[in-house]
Amino acid sequence: MKRFLIFIALLAAVSCENEIPYDFGEAGPKLMVTGFLYAGTAEQTVHVSLSEGGTVSGVGDATVRCYVNGTLAASASAHSDDKARGAQYHQLPVSFKADFTVGDVVVLEVEAAGHKAFTPELTVPAAPIVEKADTTHTTVTHADWSEEVVRFTVDMTDRKGEDNWYALNLVKEVTGTFSFEDGRPDIPVVRRSYPMISHSSLTDPILLDGNMALTDVDLDIMDYMDYLGDGRFETFSDQLFRDGPARLVFDSSRQYYYPGADSDYLFDLLIRSYGVGSDGFVPWPTSDEISLSVEVQVHGCSKDAYLYLRALRTVRSNGYNPVLTEPVTIPANIIDGIGFVDILNTAAVRIDLPEN
């Protein structure tokens, strides 16, 4: 008994120390490679940076080689001044042309800053079977407030005889032309953005994979992408509709679809194009033909991609607290580096929305 008590006392003394020292200097430099490749899309892009000593820095140049079924299919290089976007996250976008078909095995070799990294063998998944998508306007009542939403319904069917994993996102597109009577050239308008998706077990248990959520607000997804990449996706598996049909139901706030939702962007476009006149006013178009559409994208993906995107969704949800919530591990699959790259195969339905 005495020995047992002594053992407990020693264990308690050791357990009091909950700090695990870690020397970031011990971690050598590694390439960070992130991004998704898309079957059926001609141009692919991954982002390259360098991780060293607990910090992320940019790379001046990077080369990506893409092998499909063991054969070099594409090779491309990029310089740090190729694109301004991504610089705030020390990312260098590298784009290359390659198309993939279902069943292809793809490997990327990335070289930058004197280092090399590789993806594992990535198998191109099949595209989801999506029959139709539609929208309606409704009002959602929360605990102490209400909001107008666009409610989406998506009818799809699971691929039979296999386990399937899916990702879902919205792409809003504003397109058109600004015209002027004073002879100025027309200004083309093209803007793509990714509206937030919200849902709950009350609207759709499939998108929660059968887990219960108290409110749809808890699972709002942030409307941006940072260096981890692609936080705009929802993910779900086929466990609640295996080998059969399903109807997905989710909402997106009406504020993203009002005519004035993109007014700041459109005003900035006018300033960038023609500046401010001598009278202190911005030249205003005499006519505009602006149309609004939203594309519902459902992606077939691997289980690894499903887990990666699900982890990102968790850490970006409004209900996640890094202090009070159990830590979430972000999966990685890059060999001799860090980061995550995989392939999605997309089924998309475009919906034209009224101007008002």
N, C-alpha and C positions, 0 to 999 in steps of 0.2 A: 504493500500500500504506500509505504514511504517512497519507494522508488517511483511509483506511478505519479505521486504528487510532485516529486522533483522534476520528472519529465514534463508534466503540465506546466510547471513554473518556467522551465527553460523554453518551452514552446511559446509561452506567452511573451517572454522577454524578447525572443527572436521576432515574433509577429508584430511587435510594436513598431518595427521599422518598416514603413510601407513605401519608402522611396527607393526606386531602383535606379542607380546612377547609370547614365548612358553618355558615352563620349561620341558626339556627332562626328568628330574628326576621324574616328575609326572607319566610317562609311566612305569608301572611295567614290569617285565620280561615276555616275551612271546616266546613260541616256534615258530620258523620259519620253515615251511615245504614246500618244492617245489619238483616238478617232474611230469612226465607223466607216467601213466600206459598204457600198450598196450595189447589189446585183441589179442589172438593167440600167445602170447609170454609167455614162462614158467616162466622166471625170471623177477621180477619187482624191481624197485629201486626208493626210494625217498631220499631226502637230508634234514638233520635236523641240525638246529643251534639255537642259543638263541639270541633274540633281547632284549636289555635293555638300556634305557637312550640314545637312538640315535645311539647305536653301535651294532655290531653283533659279537658274540663270539662263540667259539666252545663248544660242549658238549662232555663229556667223554664217555658216554654210551647212547644208545637210543634203545627203543623197539617199534616195529610196529606190530600191530595186524590188520589183514585184514578180514573183514566180508563180505560175499557174500550172498545176499538174507537173511540176518539176522543170518547166521551161521558162526562161526569162521572157516575160510578156511586156514589161515596161520598165523604164529607168528614168528618173527625173531628179534634178537638183534645184535648190532654192538658196537665195541669199537673204540676209536679215532685212534688207530694205525692199524686198519684193512686195510685201503687203504691210500696211500700217496696222491692220486689225490683228489682234492677238499679242501685240508688243507689250501691252500692259501686264500680260501674264507670262512674258518671256517665251512665248511660243513662236516657232517658225513654221508656218504652214508650207507643206510640200505637196504639190498636186501632180498627179500623173494620170494618163489615160489607160484604162483597162476595164474590160467588161467581163462579167462572170455569169456562168450559168449554174443551175442547180447541180450539186454534186462535185463541182470543181474544188480542188484543194489548193489553197492560196497561202503563200509564205512571203512575208516582207522582210527585207534586209535593210537596216537603217544605219547609215554611217555619218558621224558628225563629231567634231571636236576631238578627233583621234580615237574615237570609240565606235564600237559596233554593237548593235542589238538586233534581235530577231523576234518575229511573232512565232508562235507555234503553228502547226498546220491547221488552217482554218477551213472548214468545209462549208460551202455555200448552202444555206437552208432553202427550203421551198417557200414560196410566197403563201400568205394566208388566203383562204377562200372567203372573200367578202362579197355579199350579194348586193347590199344597198346601204346608204346612209341618208339620214334626213334630220331636219331641225324643226323646232317649234320654240316659241317664246313663252316663258312662264315666270312665276314669282316664287322664290324659295324663302320660307320663313325660318329664321334661326332663333336662338333663345330670346334675343331682345332686339332684333332688327330683321329687315327683309331686303332682298335684292332681286332685281330683274336679271334673268339668265337666259342664255340660249341653250336649250336642252337638245343634246344629240342622241340619236339612236342609230346603232350600227348592227346590221344583221350579218352574221357570218356562220361558217360551218367548220368544225374541226377536221383536220386531215385524219383519216381513219388508220388504225393499226399502229400508231406511234405516239410517243409522248411529245407534246408540242408546247413551246413557250413563245410568248408574243410581247410586243411592245406597241404602244399607241401614242400618237401625238397629233396636234393640230398645227396647220400652217396657214396663216392668214396672208392673203395677197391683195395689195392695193395696186391697181394698174390704171394707166390712162395717159392723157396728154394735156398739158397746159398750152393754150393758144393765145396769141397776142395780135392786136390789130395794127400795131405800129411797126410791123415788119420784123420784129424779133423772131428768131427761130423758135419753134415749138420746143417744149421741155417734156421729154418722156418721164413718166412716173412709174416706178417699179419698186415696191417695198414688200419684203417678206418678214413676218414676225411670228412668234410662237405663243399664242394665248395660253393662259393658265387653264388647267383642267381641275375641276373639283367633283367629288362624288362621295357617297357613303354607302353603308350597308343597306340603307333605306332605298337608295336608287339602284345600286348594282353591286351585289355580293361578288360577282365574277372578278371585277377589277380589284377587289380586296382579297382575292383568292380565298374567299370564305371567312376571312377574319372580320371581326366586328369593329366598326369605328363609331364613336359617339356622334360626331358631326362631320359634315363634309368639309368644314373649315380646317379641320385637323390635317387634312391631306392635300391642301393646296400646294401646287408645285411652283417654285420660283420661275419667273419668266426671264431667265437668262442662262447663259452657259459660261462656266469658268474653266480653269485649266484642267479640272477633272473631266469635263466634257459631257455634253448631252444630258443635262439635268431636266430637259423638257419632257422626257418620256414617262408614261405610265407603263407598268408591266403587269402581266397576268399569265397564268398557265391554263391548261385545258382541264384541270382536275374537276371542275364543276359541270363540264359539258363534253366530256371525252367522247369522241367519235360522233358527236351530234351537233345540232344547231345551237346558236346562242344569240341573244340580243344584249348588246352593251348599251348602257344608259349612263350618261354623264353630262355635266353642266360646264358652261364657260360664261363668265360674267358678261352681261350685256354691254358693259362699259367699253369692251374691246371692239365693239361692232357698230357703235354710233358713228354718224358721219364725221363728228369732230374728234374722233379718237386718234386720228393721225394728223391733226391740224398742225402740231408743232413740227412734225417731219416735213410736211408740205411747205410750210412757211420757211423753214431752213433751206429747203431745196430752191425756193425762189431767190433767197439771199445768196446762196452759193453760186447760182447761175448768173444773176444779173446785179447783185449787190444792191446798195441803196442809192437812189437817184439824187441829183443835186438839190431836189426839193425836199429831201429827207424822207421820201416815201419809197417803199419797195414796189417795183413794177408789178402790177396785178394783172393776171390773165383775164382776157375778155370772155373766154369760155374755157370750160374744162370738161373732159369726158373721163370721169373717174368711176371705175367699177370695183366692187368688193367681192371677194370670194374666200372660201375657206376649204382647205383640203384635209379630209380625215385620212390619216395614214395609219395602217395597221401593218406591223412588220413581223415576219417570221424571224426567229433568232435562236441561237444556241442556248443551252441551259446556263453556260458561263456568262453570256451577255445578259440574260435575264437576271441573274444574281447580281451582276455589276450594276445594272440600271436600277434594280430594286434597292441596292444599298445607297446609291445616290439619291433616290427618291426619299429614302428614310431620313438621311441627314439634312435634306432640304425642306422637309415638311415642317409646317408651323408648330406641330406638336413635339418636335425633337428638341431636347435640351441637352447640350454636350456635358453639362455638369450633373444633371439628375438622371439622365438616360444611360442605359448600358451602351458602352462604346460600339460603334459599327465599323467593321473592317471592310475597306474598299478592295474588292478582288483585283488582282493584277495577273497578267499572263505573258509579259514581255520577258524573253530570255536574254540574260546578260544585261538587263536594264530594268526599268520599272514602267508602269502604265498599263493600259489596256487597249487592245484593238480587236475588233471582230467584224463580222459581215452580217448585214441585214438584207432581207428580201421583202419588198414593199408591195402591198396592195393599197391603192389610193382611190378615194371617191371625192370629186370636186363638187362643191355646192356653191352656186351663185347666190349672193345675199342681196336683198333690196337695199337701196341707198338709205332708207329711213327705218 
